[in-house]
Amino acid sequence: MSNVKSSEKRVLTLETPSRLGKEVLLAGWIKTRRDHGKLIFLDLRDRSGIVQLVINPKISQVAYKKAEELKPEYVIKVQGSVKQRPTATINKELDTGSVEIEVENIEIISKAEALPFDIGADVLNLELPTLLDNRSLSLRHPKVSAIFKIQQTLAQSFRKTLKEEGFTEIFVPTLVPTATEGGAEVFPVEYYDHKAYLAQSPQMYKQIMTSIFERVFTIAHAYRAEPSVTTRHLSEYVSLDAEFGFINSWEEIMEWAEKVVLSMIEDVREKNQKELKLFGVTLPEFKKSIPRMKMRDALGIIFKRTKRDHRNEPDLDPADEKEICKWANEECGSPFVFITHYPTKKRPFYTMPDPKDPGYTLSFDLLGVSEEWVTGGQRINDYKMLLGNIKKWGNKPENFQIYLQSFKYGMPPEGGFAMGLERITKDILGLSNIREASLFPRDMERIDERFSAID
Amino acid sequence: MSNVKSSEKRVLTLETPSRLGKEVLLAGWIKTRRDHGKLIFLDLRDRSGIVQLVINPKISQVAYKKAEELKPEYVIKVQGSVKQRPTATINKELDTGSVEIEVENIEIISKAEALPFDIGADVLNLELPTLLDNRSLSLRHPKVSAIFKIQQTLAQSFRKTLKEEGFTEIFVPTLVPTATEGGAEVFPVEYYDHKAYLAQSPQMYKQIMTSIFERVFTIAHAYRAEPSVTTRHLSEYVSLDAEFGFINSWEEIMEWAEKVVLSMIEDVREKNQKELKLFGVTLPEFKKSIPRMKMRDALGIIFKRTKRDHRNEPDLDPADEKEICKWANEECGSPFVFITHYPTKKRPFYTMPDPKDPGYTLSFDLLGVSEEWVTGGQRINDYKMLLGNIKKWGNKPENFQIYLQSFKYGMPPEGGFAMGLERITKDILGLSNIREASLFPRDMERIDERFSAID
C-alpha cells in the first residue's frame, strides 16, 4: 500500500534545515492542516519540534490523494525534499521556519478520532478541568509539554550538583509503618493483614542514610492527604531531598540549598530557552547572595509595609511570603530570601531547637519568586533528646525503631533540605495552578478521572 | 572542653596518604578498637573509607585519656599527623594502608550505646532477619553499604545512556485508579472517600508519554502484593522503565535493552572495583551479541539437557531460567539470553500479538547471570484492538480512559522494557536474597519492624 521506503532512516524535523535540497523521511503527528487552493499545508510535530509540509498535486498525485484523508493528530510517515521557503513566508518563530518539505509520499501510521478541542492552536484557551479530563491529549500541546522539559532539567540539575559534591543517591521506601511527620494528613494502605501508610516525605530514611554515606540525596514521591483543594498542593508530589552529616554550622545547610537552587535555575537558563520563550518569562538573576532573616523580623517588615499585623503568628501565610519576596527584590536586589528560626511548635519533632532560644528552631524556608521553594534545617542528632521529642509530639517511640537506631549508635550533627519539584516548576513559569506542573495530578477530586464523573 | 580546632578543614580518610607528614583533621565513626600495651589503635570510618589511628600517651596524654572512653560507633573528630607505617605493618587491602594517624586531639561528637553485634568484623555472620531488625546499624558495614554504591551506579548508568539517546525523563504517579496489570496482587489505598491503588508499574503512563516525547524513561516505585515470601520478590521495588515510539521493528526494542544493560555493567566495572572486590565477583563479559530464542525452543533445549519436560508450560520457572542461562554461556559464550514470544495469555493485555502466530506475543525477557533482568516487548498501538483486549482480559474500559485517549488520538508503533533495580543488583553480586539489595525491604512479614514483633 505504502510508497514510503522504510529502509531509509528517519530524520527529525529539527534536522531538516541542515538537509536543504535533500530527500528526507520524517515521521510524527499532524499538528494542523490548512488547505490553500490546490495546496495542502500540514504542520508535522515530532519530539524535536515542528516543520511545515506542502502537498502539491503537481508533485505527487498519490500523496495529494492520501493527504486529503488526513486530520489533526494522525500519525504519518512522509518522504519529501527539503526546500527553502520564499523569503516572504519564512517563519522566524520556528527553528525550521526557513524550510518546508515538498512531500512525495505519505503513509498513515495511526488514525485519530475527532478531537474534543483544537490542539493545534498556539494557546489552549481551556479551563484546567477540561485540560485534565483530556490529559493525554492536552499534554501534546507544545506549551504544555514544555513544562515537563523544564521539570526534567530541574531534577537532573539537582542530581548533578549533589553528585559532584560526593553525595550518594539512595532509593528509600514510600510504604511506611507510621505517619512520618505526624498529623492526620496521611493515606492508609491495606498492607496484607496490616495497616501501612504512604510516606509524607523520605525524611527519616535520608537521615538514617547520613550515618552510612554522610551525604545523600533522593528524588522520592511524597503523599499528603490534603483535605482541601488549593492551587499549591498535590496529594502526590515529587520531593527533591538532600541530607548531610558533619555540618560545621547550621548555616552551612543554607549555603548548600542556595548552591543547589542557583544551579537549577542556571541549568534551565542554559538548556530551556525555547521552552521559556513560550511562557515569556524571565528567570530570576542572582547578583548577590540571598539575604537571611528571622521569621519574627520578616513579620515585622511585612507589618511596616502593609499594616497587616501577623507579628504574633507562628508562620508566614502565602500573602506574607509574596510580600517578603517583594521586599527582598526591592531592598536587597534578590528575588529570593531565607526566612529562619521558625517556632519549635510549627516544625516537626526532629528539628533542632536554637540553643540560644529553644522556642525557635535552626530551620529555614527559602522563599522564591513568590512562594516557598525549599524547607530545611538542622536535625536533632542526640538520641535521648530525639526520643524525648517523639514522646512530646505525641508519637510512640516503638513506631520509630529503625529510625532511632541510627541515633542510638552514633550520629554526627546533620541537616538537610527538601523541595517540591512541581511547586518550583510552577513558580519558575508563573503557572497559576500546581496541577499544571504535574503530568497526572492527584488531588481529592481526581485520580486521572474526576471522581464526580465516575461515581 | 575540646582541643580540636574546628576552624581547620576536615580531610577525608582516603586523602590521608597524600598528606604524609602533615597535620589533618578527620571525622567519622569508630569501626574497631584494639588495645596493644600502652597504645590504642582505632579504625576510623568515614564516607571515603577507613584509616588507622594510633593513640600514644607519649604523644598526647589528653588524647589518650579521651581515647580510653571510646567504643565502637562513637562519632569523633581527631587531629593528628599522617605518618608512614613501618613496612611490616602496611595493609595492602586498604587504600590508606600505607599510613596511620598519630593522634594529638580527640573530640567525641556522638556516643553509641552497646552494639547488638560486632559491626567491625570483616564479615557479618548473621541471619538476614537479624540484619534487617537492625537495618540502620547493619547498613554501616562496608560490605553492606557497598551493595548500594553499586545500585547507585546501575540507576545512574540507566539514565545516562537513555539521556544521551534523546529520551526525556518523566515523573509519573504511583497512586492509580485501577490495577495496572490486572490481577489481585495490588495494594488498596484509602484515598479520601474513594479507593485507589498502588501502581504495579509505571507502564501505562510511560506509554502515554511516548505520544508526547516519543522516547521516555522513568525510575519509579512499583508495588506488588505478593502473597508469599520468596528470595526474588519485594512488595515495593524500584523499576527502571523505558518506552519509545516509532520503532522500525519489534527487535529494535531488544537492541535498546541490550545497549542499556551492557552500559550498566560496564559502568559498574569502571566505577565499583572496590565494592566488587568485597564480594569477589567477576562481572559478565560480553564478547558477542546476546542470542535470541523463542520460549518454545528454549523449553525444548532444557528438556534435551535435563530431561525436565516443561515443553507445554506457558513460562520458564526459575530453574529453567538458570538452565537456559547456563546453556547460553556454554554454547554461545554469552552470559545473557533473550527469550522471546511468550504466550499471549501469559502477558498483559497491552502486549502485541505476533501477527504470524497470534497465540504468542512480540515480547521478550532478557535473562541474566541466573534470572530475569529485563522484560519488554512491543505494545498494541491500535485503539480498537487495545479496547477489545481490555474487555477480553476482564477489565473495564472506563477505568482506562486517560490511557485509552493516547491511542484514540494517534499513537505510533511503540514498545519498551523494564527492569527491577534490586533484582539486578542481587544478580550482579550473587546475593542469596533480594532483601539484601533493598535499603529497607518491604514484604508481607515486615515494614522496617517484623509484624510478628509488633503485634
Contacts between the chains, C-beta under 8 A, distances in Angstrom:
chain1	res1	chain2	res2	distance
A	6	B	248	6.7
A	10	B	246	6.7
A	27	B	246	5.3
A	27	B	412	7.0
A	29	B	211	7.8
A	29	B	410	5.8
A	46	B	214	6.8
A	47	B	166	6.9
A	47	B	168	7.8
A	47	B	213	5.6
A	47	B	214	4.0
A	47	B	215	6.6
A	73	B	409	4.6
A	73	B	410	4.2
A	74	B	410	5.5
A	75	B	410	4.5
A	75	B	411	6.8
A	75	B	412	4.8
A	109	B	412	5.4
A	109	B	413	7.0
A	110	B	381	6.2
A	110	B	382	7.4
A	110	B	410	4.8
A	110	B	411	5.3
A	110	B	412	6.0
A	111	B	410	6.7
A	112	B	408	7.1
A	112	B	409	4.4
A	112	B	410	3.9
A	113	B	383	7.6
A	113	B	408	5.1
A	113	B	409	6.5
A	115	B	409	6.6
A	134	B	405	6.6
A	135	B	402	5.6
A	135	B	405	7.5
A	136	B	208	4.9
A	136	B	211	6.9
A	136	B	402	5.4
A	136	B	403	7.3
A	136	B	405	3.8
A	136	B	406	4.4
A	136	B	409	7.5
A	137	B	405	5.6
A	137	B	406	8.0
A	137	B	409	5.4
A	139	B	208	7.7
A	139	B	209	7.7
A	139	B	211	8.0
A	139	B	212	4.9
A	140	B	211	6.6
A	140	B	212	5.9
A	140	B	409	7.9
A	145	B	212	5.2
A	145	B	213	6.9
A	148	B	168	7.4
A	148	B	170	6.8
A	148	B	212	7.7
A	148	B	213	7.9
A	149	B	168	6.9
A	151	B	171	7.1
A	152	B	168	5.9
A	152	B	169	4.8
A	152	B	170	7.6
A	155	B	169	6.6
A	155	B	171	7.3
A	156	B	163	7.7
A	156	B	169	6.7
A	163	B	156	7.7
A	166	B	47	6.8
A	168	B	47	7.8
A	168	B	148	7.4
A	168	B	149	6.9
A	168	B	152	5.9
A	169	B	152	4.8
A	169	B	155	6.6
A	169	B	156	6.7
A	170	B	148	6.8
A	170	B	152	7.6
A	170	B	439	6.4
A	171	B	151	7.1
A	171	B	155	7.3
A	171	B	238	4.9
A	171	B	421	6.8
A	171	B	439	6.6
A	172	B	439	6.0
A	172	B	440	6.4
A	173	B	221	7.8
A	173	B	236	5.3
A	173	B	438	8.0
A	173	B	439	7.7
A	173	B	440	5.0
A	173	B	442	5.7
A	173	B	447	7.8
A	174	B	174	7.1
A	174	B	221	5.6
A	174	B	236	6.8
A	175	B	187	7.8
A	175	B	198	7.9
A	175	B	223	7.4
A	175	B	235	7.1
A	175	B	236	5.2
A	175	B	442	5.2
A	175	B	447	6.1
A	176	B	447	6.8
A	176	B	448	7.8
A	177	B	447	4.6
A	177	B	448	5.5
A	177	B	449	6.5
A	187	B	175	7.9
A	187	B	189	5.4
A	187	B	190	6.3
A	187	B	191	6.3
A	188	B	189	7.2
A	188	B	190	4.6
A	189	B	187	5.4
A	189	B	188	7.2
A	189	B	189	5.2
A	189	B	190	7.6
A	189	B	198	6.9
A	190	B	187	6.4
A	190	B	188	4.6
A	190	B	189	7.7
A	190	B	190	7.8
A	191	B	187	6.3
A	191	B	235	7.7
A	191	B	447	6.9
A	192	B	225	7.0
A	192	B	444	4.7
A	194	B	447	7.6
A	194	B	451	5.7
A	196	B	447	5.6
A	198	B	175	7.9
A	198	B	189	6.9
A	205	B	439	7.2
A	205	B	440	6.4
A	208	B	136	4.9
A	208	B	139	7.7
A	209	B	139	7.7
A	209	B	439	7.3
A	211	B	29	7.8
A	211	B	136	6.9
A	211	B	139	8.0
A	211	B	140	6.6
A	212	B	139	4.8
A	212	B	140	5.8
A	212	B	145	5.2
A	212	B	148	7.8
A	213	B	47	5.6
A	213	B	145	6.9
A	213	B	148	7.9
A	214	B	46	6.8
A	214	B	47	4.0
A	215	B	47	6.6
A	221	B	173	7.8
A	221	B	174	5.6
A	221	B	221	6.5
A	223	B	175	7.4
A	225	B	192	7.0
A	235	B	175	7.1
A	235	B	191	7.7
A	236	B	173	5.3
A	236	B	174	6.8
A	236	B	175	5.2
A	238	B	171	4.9
A	246	B	10	6.7
A	246	B	27	5.3
A	248	B	6	6.7
A	381	B	110	6.2
A	382	B	110	7.4
A	383	B	113	7.7
A	398	B	454	7.4
A	401	B	448	7.0
A	401	B	449	5.9
A	402	B	135	5.6
A	402	B	136	5.4
A	402	B	440	7.1
A	402	B	448	4.2
A	402	B	449	7.1
A	403	B	136	7.3
A	405	B	134	6.6
A	405	B	135	7.5
A	405	B	136	3.8
A	405	B	137	5.6
A	406	B	136	4.4
A	406	B	137	8.0
A	408	B	112	7.1
A	408	B	113	5.1
A	409	B	73	4.6
A	409	B	112	4.4
A	409	B	113	6.6
A	409	B	115	6.6
A	409	B	136	7.5
A	409	B	137	5.4
A	409	B	140	7.9
A	410	B	29	5.8
A	410	B	73	4.2
A	410	B	74	5.5
A	410	B	75	4.6
A	410	B	110	4.9
A	410	B	111	6.7
A	410	B	112	3.9
A	411	B	75	6.8
A	411	B	110	5.4
A	412	B	27	7.0
A	412	B	75	4.8
A	412	B	109	5.4
A	412	B	110	6.1
A	413	B	109	7.0
A	421	B	171	6.9
A	439	B	170	6.4
A	439	B	171	6.6
A	439	B	172	6.0
A	439	B	173	7.7
A	439	B	205	7.1
A	439	B	209	7.3
A	440	B	172	6.4
A	440	B	173	5.0
A	440	B	205	6.4
A	440	B	402	7.1
A	442	B	173	5.7
A	442	B	175	5.3
A	444	B	192	4.8
A	447	B	173	7.8
A	447	B	175	6.0
A	447	B	176	6.8
A	447	B	177	4.6
A	447	B	191	6.9
A	447	B	194	7.6
A	447	B	196	5.6
A	448	B	176	7.8
A	448	B	177	5.5
A	448	B	401	7.0
A	448	B	402	4.2
A	449	B	177	6.5
A	449	B	401	5.9
A	449	B	402	7.1
A	451	B	194	5.7
A	454	B	398	7.4
